[in-house]
Amino acid sequence: MGDKGERTRERILDVSQRLILQKGFSGVAIDEIVYEAEITKGGFFYHFKNRSDLARSLMERYLEDDDRIIKDLRTQSCELVDDPLQRVLAFLKLYADALGQVEEVHPGCLVASFTYESQQFDEVIHEQVRQGAESWKRLFIEHAEPALETHECEVSLDDLGDMLNAILEGGILMSRIEGNNAILHRQIMLFRDYVRRVFHPKAA
C-alpha cells in the first residue's frame, strides 16, 4: 500500500473512531463513514472487508497507541527519578497531566464503547478488548514491582492495576458527562495519593 493508500486508510479509521465514540458502533453506518471520510464505498471496501474488519483494525490501532503513550510516560518517569516508588508516582502525575491538558473533553474510550456493545462483535474483538485491559494493568504492575524490593504494600499490585483501569474508565465517563477534563485529572491524582499511602518502607 502506497503513502496515499495508507493516508486514506488512516482517515477512514480516524473518522470511524470519532463517529463510534459519539454514536456507538451500531449507530454508525458505512455510508456515513464514507461520506465523512470523503471516499467512495469502493474505497472503503478496498481497505476493509466488512464492519468486523474495521472494528478489529480500530481496536488494534487504539491499543497500540495507548501502549505507546503509557510506555513513553514510564520512560519519562524513569528519567526523572531513581527511586522505584517515586517512579510510579511520577508516572501517575505525568499521566494525569497528559490527560488533563487536552483542551477538548476526552472523546471516550474505544474499549469501553466496544464493551457496552459486546453483542455486536465476534470473539476476536472480545479477546482484543480483554487483552487491552490486561495489558494496561500489566504495564502498571511491571512499573510498580521494583518498589516492592524496598517497600511493603497493603494491597496487591493486581488489585491496584484493576483500580487504575476502573478509575480511568470511570473518570473518562464522568468527564464526558460533566464536560470537564479536570475530573479525570483529579481522579488519577487521588489514585496516586492512595498508592503513596499503601506503600510503606520495609523495616531495616
BASELO-222286 format. One record per residue: residue number from 0; x, y, z of N, C-alpha, C in turn. Coordinates in pm, 1 decimal. Layout:
REM residues N
(atom NUM; (X; Y; Z); (X; Y; Z); (X; Y; Z))
...
REM end
This chain:
REM residues 204
(atom 0; (84.3; -119.2; 0.0); (0.0; 0.0; 0.0); (88.2; 124.7; 0.0))
(atom 1; (64.2; 215.8; -92.6); (143.1; 337.0; -101.0); (107.2; 437.1; 6.1))
(atom 2; (180.1; 550.2; 4.9); (155.6; 654.0; 105.0); (12.9; 706.1; 96.8))
(atom 3; (-37.1; 725.7; -25.7); (-173.0; 776.4; -42.4); (-274.2; 677.6; 13.7))
(atom 4; (-253.7; 548.6; -15.1); (-343.2; 446.1; 36.0); (-340.7; 439.0; 187.3))
(atom 5; (-222.0; 453.9; 245.5); (-209.9; 449.7; 391.0); (-277.4; 570.2; 454.3))
(atom 6; (-262.5; 686.8; 390.9); (-328.8; 806.8; 443.6); (-480.5; 791.9; 437.9))
(atom 7; (-530.3; 731.9; 329.1); (-674.4; 710.4; 316.6); (-722.9; 614.3; 423.8))
(atom 8; (-648.6; 508.2; 445.8); (-686.2; 410.4; 547.9); (-690.6; 476.3; 686.3))
(atom 9; (-589.5; 558.0; 716.7); (-586.9; 626.2; 846.1); (-702.7; 723.9; 859.1))
(atom 10; (-738.4; 790.6; 749.2); (-851.0; 883.2; 753.9); (-980.9; 808.6; 783.0))
(atom 11; (-996.8; 692.8; 722.1); (-1116.2; 610.2; 748.4); (-1120.5; 570.7; 895.7))
(atom 12; (-1006.9; 530.1; 949.8); (-1001.2; 489.9; 1090.8); (-1028.5; 609.0; 1182.2))
(atom 13; (-970.7; 724.4; 1149.4); (-993.2; 844.3; 1231.2); (-1140.9; 881.2; 1234.5))
(atom 14; (-1202.7; 885.1; 1117.0); (-1344.5; 921.4; 1107.1); (-1430.4; 818.2; 1178.6))
(atom 15; (-1401.0; 691.3; 1157.8); (-1479.9; 584.0; 1219.7); (-1472.1; 590.5; 1371.3))
(atom 16; (-1351.6; 611.7; 1424.3); (-1335.7; 617.7; 1570.3); (-1413.6; 735.3; 1627.3))
(atom 17; (-1403.7; 851.3; 1563.8); (-1476.3; 968.9; 1612.8); (-1626.6; 944.6; 1613.1))
(atom 18; (-1679.0; 889.1; 1506.1); (-1823.4; 865.1; 1496.3); (-1869.4; 758.6; 1595.4))
(atom 19; (-1790.5; 652.6; 1610.2); (-1828.1; 543.9; 1701.3); (-1828.3; 592.0; 1845.6))
(atom 20; (-1730.5; 674.1; 1883.1); (-1727.8; 726.7; 2019.6); (-1844.5; 821.7; 2044.9))
(atom 21; (-1895.7; 882.9; 1939.6); (-2010.2; 972.6; 1953.5); (-2142.0; 895.9; 1957.9))
(atom 22; (-2155.0; 793.8; 1871.7); (-2285.2; 730.7; 1849.7); (-2291.5; 582.5; 1884.8))
(atom 23; (-2177.5; 522.1; 1910.3); (-2175.6; 377.6; 1929.9); (-2157.1; 306.5; 1796.7))
(atom 24; (-2103.8; 185.0; 1804.2); (-2073.9; 110.7; 1681.5); (-2200.2; 83.4; 1600.2))
(atom 25; (-2306.1; 42.3; 1667.6); (-2429.3; 8.0; 1596.7); (-2497.4; 130.6; 1536.4))
(atom 26; (-2462.1; 250.7; 1586.0); (-2525.8; 372.5; 1536.3); (-2455.6; 436.4; 1418.4))
(atom 27; (-2348.6; 373.3; 1371.7); (-2270.9; 431.1; 1261.8); (-2276.9; 338.4; 1140.7))
(atom 28; (-2326.8; 390.2; 1030.4); (-2336.4; 312.4; 906.6); (-2213.0; 336.4; 819.8))
(atom 29; (-2181.2; 239.5; 737.6); (-2068.0; 253.4; 646.1); (-2087.2; 375.1; 556.1))
(atom 30; (-2211.4; 399.7; 512.4); (-2238.6; 515.6; 426.0); (-2198.5; 645.9; 495.1))
(atom 31; (-2220.1; 654.6; 625.2); (-2183.1; 775.2; 698.7); (-2031.8; 790.9; 705.5))
(atom 32; (-1962.5; 680.2; 728.5); (-1816.2; 683.0; 730.4); (-1762.7; 726.2; 594.3))
(atom 33; (-1819.0; 669.5; 488.7); (-1777.6; 702.0; 352.1); (-1795.8; 851.2; 325.6))
(atom 34; (-1910.0; 905.0; 367.4); (-1939.2; 1047.2; 344.9); (-1842.2; 1135.5; 422.5))
(atom 35; (-1822.8; 1105.8; 551.8); (-1736.9; 1188.4; 635.8); (-1589.9; 1180.2; 593.9))
(atom 36; (-1548.1; 1064.1; 545.7); (-1408.8; 1045.1; 504.3); (-1384.2; 1093.4; 361.7))
(atom 37; (-1493.6; 1130.5; 292.2); (-1485.8; 1180.2; 154.6); (-1418.8; 1079.4; 61.4))
(atom 38; (-1470.2; 956.5; 68.4); (-1422.2; 849.1; -18.8); (-1543.1; 780.3; -81.4))
(atom 39; (-1517.5; 689.7; -173.2); (-1624.6; 609.4; -230.5); (-1645.5; 484.8; -145.6))
(atom 40; (-1759.3; 420.5; -162.9); (-1782.5; 296.2; -89.7); (-1681.6; 190.5; -133.7))
(atom 41; (-1647.0; 193.3; -262.0); (-1544.9; 100.8; -309.7); (-1411.4; 124.6; -241.8))
(atom 42; (-1382.8; 253.3; -214.1); (-1259.5; 286.1; -143.6); (-1259.2; 230.2; -2.7))
(atom 43; (-1376.5; 231.6; 61.7); (-1386.3; 173.9; 195.9); (-1357.2; 24.5; 191.2))
(atom 44; (-1422.1; -45.0; 100.2); (-1407.0; -190.7; 94.3); (-1272.3; -234.0; 37.7))
(atom 45; (-1200.9; -141.9; -22.5); (-1063.3; -173.0; -63.8); (-975.7; -191.8; 60.3))
(atom 46; (-1004.7; -111.8; 163.9); (-922.7; -116.2; 284.9); (-977.1; -210.3; 392.5))
(atom 47; (-1109.8; -228.8; 396.0); (-1171.3; -312.2; 499.5); (-1276.7; -403.1; 437.2))
(atom 48; (-1268.1; -532.1; 470.1); (-1358.8; -629.4; 408.1); (-1503.1; -608.1; 451.1))
(atom 49; (-1522.0; -569.2; 576.6); (-1656.8; -551.5; 630.6); (-1647.5; -472.9; 761.4))
(atom 50; (-1759.5; -457.4; 829.7); (-1761.1; -381.1; 954.7); (-1676.2; -447.7; 1063.3))
(atom 51; (-1675.9; -579.9; 1067.1); (-1596.0; -650.4; 1167.1); (-1446.8; -626.3; 1144.9))
(atom 52; (-1406.2; -625.5; 1018.8); (-1266.5; -598.2; 986.4); (-1229.2; -457.0; 1029.5))
(atom 53; (-1319.5; -362.6; 1007.8); (-1296.7; -225.3; 1052.7); (-1282.8; -220.6; 1205.0))
(atom 54; (-1372.4; -287.5; 1275.7); (-1369.3; -286.5; 1422.4); (-1238.5; -345.2; 1475.1))
(atom 55; (-1193.6; -455.7; 1416.4); (-1068.5; -517.9; 1460.3); (-950.6; -423.5; 1436.7))
(atom 56; (-950.0; -356.1; 1322.4); (-840.7; -263.9; 1290.2); (-842.9; -143.0; 1382.1))
(atom 57; (-961.1; -92.8; 1413.8); (-973.9; 19.5; 1506.0); (-919.6; -16.2; 1644.1))
(atom 58; (-958.9; -131.9; 1693.7); (-915.9; -172.0; 1826.8); (-765.8; -196.7; 1830.3))
(atom 59; (-712.7; -258.4; 1727.0); (-569.0; -284.0; 1721.2); (-491.6; -152.6; 1725.1))
(atom 60; (-533.6; -56.1; 1646.1); (-465.2; 73.2; 1644.6); (-479.9; 145.8; 1777.8))
(atom 61; (-599.3; 141.4; 1834.7); (-626.9; 209.9; 1961.3); (-537.6; 155.8; 2072.8))
(atom 62; (-526.7; 24.4; 2081.2); (-446.2; -36.8; 2186.6); (-297.4; -10.1; 2165.2))
(atom 63; (-253.9; -11.1; 2040.1); (-113.5; 18.6; 2011.5); (-80.0; 161.9; 2050.5))
(atom 64; (-169.2; 255.4; 2019.7); (-146.4; 395.8; 2055.8); (-139.5; 412.5; 2207.3))
(atom 65; (-232.7; 348.9; 2278.7); (-234.7; 359.1; 2424.7); (-108.9; 298.8; 2486.6))
(atom 66; (-68.8; 183.5; 2436.3); (51.9; 119.1; 2487.8); (173.5; 209.1; 2467.5))
(atom 67; (181.3; 271.8; 2351.5); (294.9; 359.2; 2322.9); (297.3; 478.6; 2418.2))
(atom 68; (181.2; 537.4; 2441.7); (173.1; 651.7; 2533.2); (216.5; 611.8; 2674.0))
(atom 69; (164.6; 499.6; 2722.5); (197.6; 454.3; 2857.7); (347.1; 423.2; 2869.6))
(atom 70; (402.7; 355.8; 2770.5); (544.7; 321.3; 2775.5); (632.1; 446.5; 2769.3))
(atom 71; (589.8; 545.4; 2689.9); (665.0; 671.0; 2682.8); (664.4; 742.1; 2818.7))
(atom 72; (548.2; 743.1; 2884.9); (538.8; 808.3; 3016.2); (619.8; 732.2; 3120.7))
(atom 73; (620.6; 599.9; 3111.0); (703.7; 520.3; 3202.5); (850.9; 554.8; 3183.2))
(atom 74; (893.2; 567.8; 3058.6); (1032.3; 602.4; 3030.2); (1066.0; 739.9; 3087.4))
(atom 75; (975.7; 835.6; 3069.7); (997.8; 969.3; 3125.1); (1010.9; 964.8; 3277.4))
(atom 76; (924.4; 885.5; 3341.5); (929.1; 878.6; 3488.0); (1060.7; 818.7; 3535.7))
(atom 77; (1114.4; 723.2; 3460.9); (1242.5; 661.7; 3497.8); (1358.0; 760.2; 3480.1))
(atom 78; (1343.6; 852.6; 3384.4); (1447.2; 952.6; 3362.1); (1443.8; 1062.2; 3468.3))
(atom 79; (1327.0; 1081.1; 3529.8); (1310.3; 1188.5; 3627.5); (1363.7; 1151.5; 3765.6))
(atom 80; (1338.4; 1027.3; 3808.8); (1375.9; 985.8; 3944.4); (1432.6; 844.5; 3943.1))
(atom 81; (1512.4; 814.3; 4047.2); (1573.8; 682.0; 4058.3); (1495.9; 587.1; 4148.1))
(atom 82; (1433.0; 640.2; 4251.9); (1362.1; 554.4; 4347.3); (1241.6; 488.2; 4279.6))
(atom 83; (1227.2; 355.1; 4291.9); (1119.1; 283.7; 4222.0); (978.6; 332.7; 4255.1))
(atom 84; (951.1; 360.6; 4384.4); (818.6; 408.9; 4420.8); (794.4; 548.7; 4364.8))
(atom 85; (896.0; 633.5; 4371.6); (881.4; 768.9; 4317.5); (860.5; 766.1; 4166.2))
(atom 86; (915.2; 664.5; 4101.2); (891.3; 650.0; 3957.7); (743.7; 623.0; 3928.4))
(atom 87; (682.9; 538.8; 4010.9); (540.1; 509.5; 3994.1); (458.5; 636.9; 4014.1))
(atom 88; (490.4; 711.0; 4118.4); (417.6; 834.3; 4147.8); (440.2; 938.3; 4037.9))
(atom 89; (561.9; 944.1; 3985.7); (591.4; 1037.8; 3877.1); (514.3; 998.5; 3750.6))
(atom 90; (507.6; 868.9; 3722.8); (431.6; 821.4; 3606.8); (285.0; 862.3; 3617.8))
(atom 91; (225.1; 843.5; 3733.4); (83.9; 877.9; 3751.5); (61.5; 1028.7; 3737.5))
(atom 92; (156.1; 1108.9; 3786.1); (145.2; 1254.9; 3771.0); (155.0; 1292.4; 3622.9))
(atom 93; (248.4; 1233.1; 3551.5); (263.5; 1260.0; 3408.4); (138.4; 1218.8; 3331.3))
(atom 94; (82.7; 1104.5; 3369.3); (-37.2; 1052.8; 3302.0); (-155.9; 1146.0; 3328.2))
(atom 95; (-172.5; 1186.2; 3454.0); (-282.4; 1276.6; 3488.8); (-269.6; 1409.0; 3414.2))
(atom 96; (-147.5; 1462.9; 3410.8); (-125.7; 1591.0; 3342.9); (-151.0; 1579.8; 3192.5))
(atom 97; (-105.6; 1468.3; 3133.4); (-124.7; 1449.6; 2989.2); (-273.1; 1446.0; 2953.3))
(atom 98; (-353.6; 1378.8; 3034.5); (-497.3; 1370.1; 3008.0); (-568.0; 1500.5; 3044.2))
(atom 99; (-521.8; 1566.1; 3148.8); (-587.8; 1687.9; 3193.0); (-560.2; 1808.2; 3105.0))
(atom 100; (-448.3; 1805.4; 3030.8); (-410.9; 1919.5; 2948.3); (-477.9; 1920.5; 2811.2))
(atom 101; (-548.0; 1812.8; 2776.8); (-619.4; 1810.4; 2649.0); (-728.5; 1916.7; 2652.4))
(atom 102; (-729.5; 2002.8; 2552.2); (-822.9; 2116.4; 2553.6); (-968.7; 2070.7; 2543.1))
(atom 103; (-995.4; 1973.4; 2458.1); (-1132.0; 1926.2; 2441.7); (-1161.6; 1817.1; 2543.9))
(atom 104; (-1289.3; 1796.8; 2572.0); (-1329.4; 1689.3; 2662.4); (-1285.8; 1556.1; 2602.1))
(atom 105; (-1237.7; 1466.1; 2686.5); (-1190.7; 1336.0; 2639.3); (-1298.4; 1270.9; 2551.8))
(atom 106; (-1261.7; 1227.4; 2431.3); (-1362.7; 1173.7; 2338.6); (-1424.2; 1041.3; 2381.8))
(atom 107; (-1362.4; 974.2; 2477.1); (-1414.0; 845.5; 2521.6); (-1313.6; 734.0; 2497.1))
(atom 108; (-1347.1; 617.3; 2544.5); (-1258.0; 501.3; 2534.0); (-1320.1; 398.8; 2440.9))
(atom 109; (-1245.1; 359.4; 2339.9); (-1296.8; 262.3; 2244.4); (-1318.9; 126.5; 2310.3))
(atom 110; (-1233.6; 91.2; 2405.7); (-1250.6; -35.7; 2477.1); (-1384.0; -36.5; 2550.7))
(atom 111; (-1414.6; 72.7; 2620.8); (-1541.9; 81.2; 2692.3); (-1659.0; 79.0; 2594.6))
(atom 112; (-1646.8; 153.1; 2485.4); (-1753.7; 157.6; 2386.4); (-1783.2; 19.6; 2329.3))
(atom 113; (-1677.5; -53.8; 2296.1); (-1696.0; -187.9; 2240.4); (-1749.6; -284.5; 2346.3))
(atom 114; (-1712.8; -261.9; 2472.3); (-1763.6; -347.0; 2579.4); (-1913.3; -326.9; 2598.5))
(atom 115; (-1957.6; -200.8; 2593.0); (-2100.8; -171.9; 2606.7); (-2182.1; -239.5; 2497.4))
(atom 116; (-2122.6; -255.2; 2379.7); (-2193.9; -314.6; 2265.7); (-2134.3; -450.8; 2229.2))
(atom 117; (-2099.0; -526.9; 2329.4); (-2027.7; -653.2; 2305.7); (-2103.0; -748.3; 2214.0))
(atom 118; (-2237.3; -738.1; 2212.9); (-2316.4; -827.4; 2128.5); (-2294.3; -801.1; 1980.1))
(atom 119; (-2233.9; -687.8; 1947.5); (-2210.8; -651.6; 1807.8); (-2085.2; -717.3; 1749.6))
(atom 120; (-2002.3; -776.7; 1835.9); (-1869.2; -816.0; 1792.4); (-1844.1; -966.2; 1806.8))
(atom 121; (-1744.8; -1011.6; 1728.8); (-1708.6; -1152.8; 1733.0); (-1606.0; -1177.8; 1842.9))
(atom 122; (-1567.6; -1303.7; 1858.5); (-1476.5; -1341.3; 1966.5); (-1338.0; -1280.6; 1950.0))
(atom 123; (-1297.6; -1254.7; 1826.7); (-1166.4; -1194.1; 1804.1); (-1160.5; -1056.7; 1870.1))
(atom 124; (-1265.5; -977.9; 1851.7); (-1268.8; -844.1; 1909.8); (-1285.8; -851.6; 2062.1))
(atom 125; (-1367.3; -946.2; 2109.6); (-1380.3; -964.5; 2254.7); (-1243.6; -991.8; 2317.0))
(atom 126; (-1163.4; -1073.3; 2250.8); (-1031.0; -1106.3; 2302.8); (-938.3; -984.9; 2296.7))
(atom 127; (-950.1; -904.9; 2189.1); (-871.0; -782.1; 2180.7); (-900.2; -690.4; 2299.3))
(atom 128; (-1027.6; -675.1; 2330.2); (-1068.9; -588.5; 2440.2); (-1012.8; -640.5; 2572.6))
(atom 129; (-1027.3; -771.4; 2595.3); (-978.3; -830.7; 2718.8); (-826.6; -813.7; 2730.4))
(atom 130; (-755.2; -840.1; 2622.4); (-610.4; -828.7; 2626.1); (-566.8; -683.7; 2643.0))
(atom 131; (-644.8; -590.5; 2588.0); (-612.0; -449.9; 2603.8); (-617.6; -407.6; 2748.9))
(atom 132; (-726.7; -441.4; 2816.7); (-740.0; -406.6; 2958.4); (-631.7; -475.3; 3040.9))
(atom 133; (-602.3; -599.2; 3007.7); (-498.7; -673.7; 3079.8); (-361.0; -612.7; 3056.0))
(atom 134; (-338.4; -563.2; 2934.7); (-209.1; -503.8; 2901.2); (-184.2; -377.0; 2981.8))
(atom 135; (-285.2; -290.1; 2993.5); (-269.7; -166.8; 3072.1); (-238.3; -201.3; 3217.6))
(atom 136; (-310.8; -298.2; 3269.0); (-289.2; -340.7; 3407.5); (-148.2; -397.2; 3425.0))
(atom 137; (-105.5; -480.0; 3330.4); (26.0; -541.1; 3338.7); (136.5; -436.8; 3330.6))
(atom 138; (120.1; -336.1; 3245.2); (220.8; -231.3; 3234.1); (237.6; -155.8; 3365.8))
(atom 139; (125.0; -130.7; 3434.9); (132.7; -63.9; 3564.9); (201.9; -154.3; 3666.2))
(atom 140; (163.6; -280.9; 3671.1); (221.9; -374.8; 3767.5); (372.6; -385.8; 3747.1))
(atom 141; (415.3; -398.9; 3621.5); (558.6; -411.3; 3592.4); (635.1; -288.1; 3638.6))
(atom 142; (570.8; -172.0; 3626.7); (636.9; -48.1; 3668.7); (644.0; -38.8; 3821.6))
(atom 143; (544.5; -96.5; 3889.0); (538.2; -85.9; 4035.3); (615.6; -196.5; 4106.9))
(atom 144; (638.1; -309.6; 4041.5); (701.9; -424.5; 4108.1); (836.4; -392.0; 4172.5))
(atom 145; (925.1; -313.3; 4109.8); (1054.0; -284.9; 4174.2); (1040.1; -215.3; 4309.6))
(atom 146; (929.0; -144.2; 4330.5); (909.1; -75.8; 4459.2); (893.3; -175.1; 4573.5))
(atom 147; (853.3; -299.2; 4542.6); (835.1; -399.6; 4647.3); (967.6; -447.7; 4706.0))
(atom 148; (1077.4; -414.0; 4641.3); (1208.2; -452.0; 4695.4); (1240.3; -372.5; 4821.6))
(atom 149; (1189.9; -251.2; 4829.8); (1219.8; -164.8; 4944.4); (1094.7; -128.2; 5025.5))
(atom 150; (976.7; -161.7; 4972.9); (851.7; -125.2; 5038.7); (757.0; -245.1; 5047.4))
(atom 151; (671.8; -240.9; 5146.9); (559.7; -333.9; 5154.4); (434.3; -259.4; 5109.6))
(atom 152; (339.7; -334.0; 5052.4); (216.6; -271.5; 5004.0); (96.8; -337.4; 5071.4))
(atom 153; (3.1; -255.4; 5117.4); (-113.7; -306.5; 5189.8); (-207.9; -386.0; 5100.5))
(atom 154; (-204.4; -359.9; 4971.9); (-292.2; -430.0; 4876.8); (-206.0; -489.9; 4766.9))
(atom 155; (-262.5; -582.1; 4691.7); (-185.5; -645.5; 4584.7); (-171.4; -550.6; 4466.4))
(atom 156; (-61.8; -565.1; 4393.5); (-43.0; -485.4; 4272.4); (-150.6; -518.4; 4169.0))
(atom 157; (-197.0; -642.5; 4170.6); (-304.3; -683.3; 4080.5); (-429.9; -599.6; 4105.7))
(atom 158; (-462.7; -582.2; 4234.2); (-579.8; -501.2; 4268.5); (-557.8; -354.2; 4234.4))
(atom 159; (-436.7; -305.4; 4253.2); (-407.0; -166.8; 4217.2); (-421.4; -146.0; 4066.3))
(atom 160; (-377.7; -245.5; 3988.1); (-392.3; -235.5; 3843.3); (-538.0; -231.4; 3801.6))
(atom 161; (-620.9; -315.1; 3865.0); (-764.5; -313.0; 3836.6); (-826.0; -179.2; 3876.8))
(atom 162; (-781.1; -126.6; 3990.7); (-833.7; 1.3; 4037.7); (-800.2; 113.1; 3939.1))
(atom 163; (-677.6; 113.0; 3887.8); (-638.5; 216.1; 3792.2); (-724.8; 207.6; 3666.2))
(atom 164; (-747.4; 87.2; 3615.9); (-834.6; 71.2; 3499.2); (-974.1; 125.4; 3526.4))
(atom 165; (-1027.2; 91.5; 3644.0); (-1162.5; 136.6; 3679.2); (-1168.0; 288.9; 3691.0))
(atom 166; (-1065.0; 348.2; 3749.1); (-1061.8; 493.3; 3764.9); (-1050.6; 562.2; 3629.3))
(atom 167; (-969.2; 507.9; 3541.2); (-955.0; 567.9; 3408.3); (-1087.3; 565.3; 3332.8))
(atom 168; (-1152.0; 448.4; 3330.3); (-1277.8; 437.2; 3256.2); (-1386.6; 523.2; 3320.6))
(atom 169; (-1395.2; 518.0; 3452.6); (-1494.8; 598.5; 3522.1); (-1467.1; 747.3; 3509.6))
(atom 170; (-1339.0; 784.3; 3515.6); (-1301.8; 924.4; 3502.5); (-1333.2; 979.7; 3364.4))
(atom 171; (-1309.6; 898.8; 3261.5); (-1343.9; 940.3; 3125.0); (-1493.9; 961.2; 3113.1))
(atom 172; (-1570.6; 867.4; 3168.2); (-1716.8; 878.2; 3162.2); (-1765.6; 1004.6; 3232.7))
(atom 173; (-1717.4; 1029.1; 3353.5); (-1762.3; 1145.5; 3428.4); (-1716.0; 1276.1; 3363.4))
(atom 174; (-1597.5; 1275.7; 3304.2); (-1550.3; 1394.5; 3234.3); (-1641.0; 1428.2; 3116.6))
(atom 175; (-1686.4; 1324.0; 3047.3); (-1777.1; 1347.5; 2934.0); (-1913.9; 1395.5; 2981.8))
(atom 176; (-1961.8; 1337.7; 3091.2); (-2092.7; 1378.5; 3144.7); (-2089.0; 1524.6; 3187.3))
(atom 177; (-1981.4; 1563.8; 3256.3); (-1970.7; 1699.3; 3309.6); (-1908.0; 1796.8; 3210.9))
(atom 178; (-1850.5; 1743.8; 3101.2); (-1783.7; 1831.0; 3005.5); (-1660.0; 1897.4; 3062.2))
(atom 179; (-1585.7; 1822.0; 3145.4); (-1473.3; 1881.3; 3216.8); (-1363.2; 1777.5; 3236.9))
(atom 180; (-1250.5; 1795.5; 3167.1); (-1139.5; 1701.4; 3179.4); (-1073.1; 1704.0; 3316.6))
(atom 181; (-1097.7; 1810.7; 3393.8); (-1035.2; 1820.9; 3525.8); (-1077.8; 1705.8; 3616.1))
(atom 182; (-1195.6; 1649.2; 3592.4); (-1243.2; 1536.7; 3673.6); (-1149.9; 1417.9; 3657.1))
(atom 183; (-1114.1; 1386.9; 3533.2); (-1024.8; 1274.4; 3505.4); (-888.2; 1298.3; 3570.1))
(atom 184; (-837.4; 1419.4; 3558.5); (-708.9; 1453.6; 3620.0); (-713.7; 1432.2; 3771.6))
(atom 185; (-820.0; 1482.1; 3836.1); (-831.4; 1470.2; 3981.9); (-840.1; 1324.7; 4025.4))
(atom 186; (-912.7; 1242.8; 3952.0); (-928.1; 1102.2; 3990.7); (-795.4; 1026.9; 3984.0))
(atom 187; (-716.0; 1054.2; 3882.8); (-585.6; 988.2; 3873.2); (-493.6; 1037.0; 3985.4))
(atom 188; (-501.8; 1165.8; 4016.9); (-419.7; 1218.2; 4125.2); (-463.0; 1162.0; 4260.7))
(atom 189; (-592.6; 1137.7; 4279.1); (-638.8; 1073.6; 4402.6); (-588.0; 929.8; 4410.0))
(atom 190; (-586.3; 860.8; 4296.8); (-529.8; 725.4; 4293.6); (-381.6; 730.9; 4328.5))
(atom 191; (-312.3; 831.2; 4275.6); (-170.4; 848.8; 4306.2); (-149.8; 866.0; 4456.5))
(atom 192; (-235.3; 945.8; 4520.1); (-225.1; 966.8; 4664.2); (-251.8; 836.7; 4739.4))
(atom 193; (-346.0; 756.6; 4689.9); (-375.7; 627.9; 4752.4); (-254.7; 534.7; 4742.2))
(atom 194; (-191.9; 531.4; 4625.5); (-73.0; 447.5; 4607.2); (35.2; 488.6; 4706.4))
(atom 195; (55.3; 617.2; 4721.1); (155.3; 667.0; 4816.9); (126.6; 617.1; 4959.1))
(atom 196; (-2.0; 611.1; 4994.9); (-41.1; 575.0; 5131.2); (-30.1; 424.4; 5158.6))
(atom 197; (-45.7; 341.9; 5056.0); (-47.7; 196.1; 5081.0); (91.0; 133.5; 5070.4))
(atom 198; (189.6; 210.1; 5028.5); (327.6; 161.5; 5026.6); (399.7; 210.7; 5153.0))
(atom 199; (468.1; 118.2; 5221.8); (540.6; 154.1; 5344.4); (682.9; 97.8; 5335.9))
(atom 200; (781.3; 178.2; 5376.4); (920.3; 128.0; 5374.3); (935.3; 2.8; 5459.2))
(atom 201; (1011.4; -91.7; 5410.3); (1037.7; -213.7; 5487.3); (1127.7; -179.4; 5605.6))
(atom 202; (1102.3; -250.5; 5713.7); (1186.3; -229.9; 5832.3); (1328.2; -274.6; 5803.4))
(atom 203; (1423.0; -199.7; 5853.0); (1565.0; -231.4; 5829.7); (1602.2; -360.7; 5900.9))
REM end
